[in-house]
Amino acid sequence: NAREALVGPKRKDPKKMKKEKILTFTLKTRQKHKHMTSVAGLELFDVDIKAATKAFGKKFSSGASAEKNAENLMEITVQGEIMQDLGHLCNALYDIPLECMCIVEGNKKKKLFP
């Protein structure tokens, strides 16, 4: 096209682009020695958030809640420092590949299972 030669190719609309399927785990500290583990991105893998919250709470015998995060994704927060166990449970229950799981620390993302 003459237009593409002058202006360049059209950019894709970010709203229409498919989101990358990544399950992100975040560890938050409350008080001094207590931790909360958050999991975001389960809905990208077609997981029922309400059922997953109940399953995580039963499995780890702790409180679990679901709410929307800043990226407008549902996020499940579980009491305790259980990132590795939670990753294995997501793999076992919902067949989410281990390569799709990452830890967010500050602004850095790294693989949960390298």
HELIX and SHEET records of a PDB file:
HELIX    1   1 ALA A    2  VAL A    7  1                                   6    
HELIX    2   2 LEU A   42  PHE A   45  5                                   4    
HELIX    3   3 ILE A   49  PHE A   60  1                                  12    
HELIX    4   4 MET A   83  TYR A   94  1                                  12    
HELIX    5   5 LEU A   98  CYS A  100  5                                   3    
SHEET    1   A 6 ALA A  64  LYS A  68  0                                        
SHEET    2   A 6 MET A  74  GLN A  79 -1                                        
SHEET    3   A 6 LYS A  34  ALA A  40 -1                                        
SHEET    4   A 6 LEU A  23  ARG A  30 -1                                        
SHEET    5   A 6 MET A 101  GLU A 105  1                                        
SHEET    6   A 6 LYS A 108  LYS A 111 -1                                        
END                                                                             
